């Protein structure tokens, strides 16, 4: 029962998400000198998933907040994952990256927020009215899982469009595990 509830909810959100976002986000990734991803809490975990897959795909990518993350600069892309678009640390990161000339993309439940107002591009995942309380999916689960699957679909799009073989991706996978 719970599996079906979760799958049905995520499916409805992804169906309501603009189908052109894969190509639009891919174009932004390809244009960027370097890519930085950021999120707080469980959105940070989604950001890390995405960063790893981008690295496997051959992109120069960093997770904001890691000790080895370099400084952001003009020509870079900051991807912020924030359901509310109001997460204080993400607001600060976005403001600073914008001051330094980076492009900003926001993945959110809302098309209007503090971060959205600073972002160059906003990717609303689903429609904001789809994020009411869902029994069994507490505290942001709906957004996080929908965003994770959306971003995996973007990676699938990239792999397909660029013809990146899995064997090539494996050569970039961590081997000190």
Buried (B, 14 or more C-beta within 10 A) or exposed (E): EEEEEBEEBBEBBBEBBEEEBBEBBBEBBEEBEBBBBBBBBBBBEBBBBBBBBBBBBBBEBBBBBEEEBEEBEEEBBBBBBBBBBBBEBBBEBBBEBBEEEBBBBBBBBBEEBBBBEBBEBBBBBBBBEBBEEBEEBEEBBBBBBBBBBBBBBBBEBBBEEEEBEEEEBEEEEEEEE
